[in-house]
Amino acid sequence: MTREFNRRKFLIYGSASLTSSIFLKACANNTPVATETAPPAASPVAAATGDTIKVGILHSLSGTMAISEKSVVDAEKLAIKEINASGGVLGKQIEAITEDGASNWDTFREKATKLIDQDKVAVVFGCWTSASRKNVKPVFESKNHMLWYPVQYEGQECSKNIFYTGAAPNQQIEPSVDWLLKNKGKEFFLVGSDYVFPRTANTIIKAQLEALGGKTVGEDYLPLGNTEVTPIITKIKQNLPNGGVIYNTLNGDSNVAFFKQLKGAGLTPDKYPSMSVSIAEEEVKAIGVEYLKGHYAAWNYFQTVDTPANKKFVAAFKKEYGENRVTNDPMEAAYVAVYLWKQAVEKAATTDLEKVRAAAYGQTLDAPEGKVTMDANHHISKIVRIGEVRQDGLFDIVYATPAPVEPVPWNQFVKETKGFACDWNDPNKGGKYKKA
C-alpha cells in the first residue's frame, strides 16, 4: 500500500463533528509483522529553558484528519492547562508548541524533525493514523527522542522511542471477539476498510476464531472513502441467512452508508449484531442513533464510565470547550499520556530522555478510564469495555474486565509473532524477543 492513501473528503452526515470516526490507520507497510532495531544511545536535549519546559503537540489541524485530531489536541491542552495551574512540572510551566501535520504523512515527518531539532522539545504528543506514526517513527528512533501516541492500533510494533496509550489488540479486538462468541454467536462476517489496521485486525480475528471454535463465513473490504456498501450487504445476507455477528472495521463515511443500508435491508441488531472498533460517541451522533441503537463498540473508555476521575474529566472538558461536546477514547488516552509523562519527569527529576523513559516504567494513574500502569513494553494496562448504543447516543457499558488487562504488543494468535514479547527495561530483550 502506498504511503499516501486516498484523500477524498469524507462525507459527513447529520453533523459536522465526526470527531473520532476516521481511524485511517493506513500504512506504508502492509505486513502485520515488523522487525525492530534498537536506536542509538540517548543524547542530551535542551528542553527545559528559563521558566518553561517545551513540549510538542503534533496532530492534523487541517485536511482530512483534522475532524478527528482537533479534539485530541483539545484534550492534551486541557491536561497541560491543569498541570500548569497546579504548579507545572519541576517548578516550570509547560509551554506547548503545536504543529499541524495537515493530514500529510511527509508533513508529519518534517514537523517532528522541526520540533526536535529547532524547538528542542522535551517530548512530542502526537499522531492518529498508523500512517503518520509509521512515518515519524524513524525520526524519533534516529534522534532517540520520545513520542506519546494516543490511539488504539493494530499492534505488531514496540519502539523504544514511542509510548502507546491507546489499546493493543489484546485490549480491544480479542476481548470483544471472546464476548461475542459467548453472547452473540459463532459465525462472523468481517467487513473493513482496505488498509493495514482492518486487515491486521481481521488476521487476528480469523486466527482467534479458528482457535476458539468460531467460524469466519465471509470477509470483505471497501477502499477508503468508498460508500458502495450494497454488495457487502448482499454478501452478509447470503453468508449469514439466519443471522450472525458482523465485525466492523470500516471507517469514515463508509460507516454512515453501511449502517443506513444495514437497517434498510432489515439486518437489525437483534439478529445481526455488529461490533465496531472505530465508532464512538460522536460517530453515533453523526450517523444517527436510529441506525446504531442496539449495536456494539469495543473501547477502554466511554463517556459513561462511572468513576470520580471520569466525572471530573468530563466536567472539566465541557467547562473548557462547551456543554455540547462529548469525550471519547482517543481523547482520554491523549489526556492520560500528558499526565503519565509529567509523573515520569517528576520521578526522574529531569527532562533527560533516557532517565524519563526509565522513570515511566511502572507509573500508575487514576485515569478517567480507571487505573492504568505503564509497562516496560511502552504500552499501558487498560480495562476493556464493551458498550451498547442507547437512545441518547451514549453507550451502556454491558461488559468490563474486572481488572486492567496487561498489554501484549506482539500478537499471540498470529503464528509469525506468537511467543514474542517486548521489554525495554532489559537491553538484552528490547523491542522483540522470544519468550522462554
Helices and strands as residue ranges (DSSP letters): E 48-49, E 52-59, H 66-85, E 93-100, H 105-117, E 124-126, H 130-142, E 147-149, E 162-164, G 169-171, H 173-183, E 187-193, H 196-212, E 215-222, H 230-239, E 245-249, H 253-264, E 274-276, H 281-287, H 289-292, E 296-299, H 308-321, H 329-348, H 353-360, E 364-367, E 370-373, E 385-389, E 395-400, E 420-423, E 430-434
